[in-house]
Amino acid sequence: MRRFWMGSVFLLVCGLCPAAAHAGSVDLGDFSFDATSVGGTQNSFDLTNFTGGFLPLDVSSAVNFANVTLTLTESTGASLTFSFGSLTPGATDLGDFLVGTNFTSALLTGTLSPASGVTLTDGSTVDFTSMVFSVELLPSSGQQFLATGQDVSIFANTIPALTTPEPASLLLLATGFLGFSAIRRRKPAAQAIQSRES
């Protein structure tokens, strides 16, 4: 009997621990400065939205990047701002610039839509702690300007710990309890058969 209760407590703890496994962050996309293939005369800023199954990473439902704004600072100190509205999952070219145009920073901002009821690849549903995102590209260490193919930033959004167990965890817990009860029922039956044979 003591083994039964110790095993039950162990299964309960193991079954409920995965409920907090999502606390942290999920990757949403990347923002990069790349060389384009147009005769090597242009560089571009690119945004990739990983959600909606575009890349099978963290988020399986589609999350649009809305009110997207790109602010570039040139080496001359001039600032350029571009607005893109709403961007769906997939890759987007945010603008091509002639090689030789040097940038000291690039700031990408926007909002997530939707920011709640988002389905992750494991089937659980979460709400982001913030619907606003902001990611900045700065020159790599030792560099004065942004360098193509080197300056990339993967950005994420945080999600809170789940307060209730996932359905899969509850199913695992219930299966464990059924297994224990089956073992308990077989043991007395096996002992009864052995005592009759003796």
Residue pairs with C-beta under 8 A, 6 or more apart in sequence:
4 180
4 184
7 176
7 180
8 176
8 177
8 180
11 172
11 173
11 176
11 177
11 180
12 173
14 172
15 165
15 169
15 170
15 172
15 173
15 176
16 165
16 169
16 173
18 165
18 166
18 168
18 169
19 161
19 162
19 163
19 164
19 165
19 166
19 169
20 161
20 162
21 162
22 120
22 124
22 126
22 159
22 161
22 162
23 159
23 160
23 161
23 162
24 158
24 159
25 156
25 157
25 158
25 159
26 57
26 58
26 59
26 120
26 126
26 156
26 157
26 159
27 50
27 57
27 58
27 59
27 154
27 155
27 156
28 49
28 50
28 51
28 58
28 59
28 63
28 112
28 133
28 155
28 156
28 157
29 47
29 48
29 49
29 50
29 51
29 65
29 154
29 155
30 47
30 48
30 50
30 152
30 153
30 154
30 155
31 45
31 46
31 47
31 106
31 108
31 135
31 137
31 152
31 153
31 155
32 45
32 46
32 48
32 137
32 151
32 152
32 153
33 43
33 44
33 45
33 46
33 103
33 106
33 137
33 146
33 147
33 148
33 149
33 150
33 151
33 152
34 43
34 44
34 45
34 46
34 148
34 149
35 42
35 43
35 44
35 99
35 148
35 149
36 42
36 43
36 44
36 96
38 96
40 99
41 98
41 99
42 96
42 97
42 98
42 99
43 96
43 97
43 98
43 99
43 101
43 148
44 93
44 94
44 95
44 96
44 97
45 70
45 72
45 93
45 94
45 95
45 106
46 91
46 92
46 93
46 94
47 65
47 68
47 87
47 91
47 92
47 94
47 108
48 54
48 55
48 90
48 91
48 92
49 63
49 64
49 65
49 87
49 88
49 89
49 90
49 91
49 92
50 57
50 58
50 59
50 89
51 59
51 60
51 61
51 62
51 63
51 89
52 59
52 60
52 61
52 62
52 63
52 88
52 89
53 60
53 62
53 89
54 89
54 90
56 121
57 121
58 120
58 121
59 118
59 119
59 120
59 121
60 119
60 120
60 121
61 118
61 119
62 88
62 89
63 89
63 112
63 113
63 114
63 115
63 118
64 86
64 87
64 88
64 89
64 112
64 113
65 86
65 87
65 110
65 111
65 112
65 113
65 133
66 85
66 86
66 87
66 110
66 111
66 112
66 113
67 83
67 85
67 86
67 109
67 110
67 111
68 83
68 84
68 85
68 86
68 87
68 108
68 109
68 110
69 81
69 82
69 83
69 84
69 108
69 109
69 110
70 81
70 82
70 84
70 94
70 95
70 106
70 107
70 108
71 79
71 80
71 81
71 82
71 106
71 107
71 108
71 109
72 79
72 80
72 81
72 82
72 103
72 105
72 106
72 107
73 79
73 103
73 104
73 105
73 106
74 80
74 101
74 102
74 103
74 104
75 102
75 103
75 104
75 144
75 145
82 94
82 95
84 92
84 94
86 113
87 110
94 108
97 103
102 144
102 145
102 146
103 145
103 146
104 138
104 139
104 144
104 145
104 146
105 136
105 137
105 138
105 139
105 146
106 136
106 137
106 146
107 134
107 135
107 136
107 137
108 134
108 135
108 136
108 137
109 132
109 133
109 134
110 132
110 133
111 131
111 132
111 133
112 128
112 131
112 132
112 133
112 157
113 131
115 127
115 128
115 130
115 131
116 127
116 128
117 125
117 127
118 125
118 126
118 127
118 128
119 125
120 126
122 166
122 168
123 166
123 167
123 168
124 162
124 166
126 159
126 160
126 162
127 159
127 160
128 157
128 158
128 159
129 157
129 158
129 159
129 160
130 157
130 158
133 155
133 157
135 153
135 155
136 153
137 146
137 151
137 152
137 153
138 146
138 151
139 145
139 146
139 147
139 151
140 147
140 150
140 151
143 150
165 173
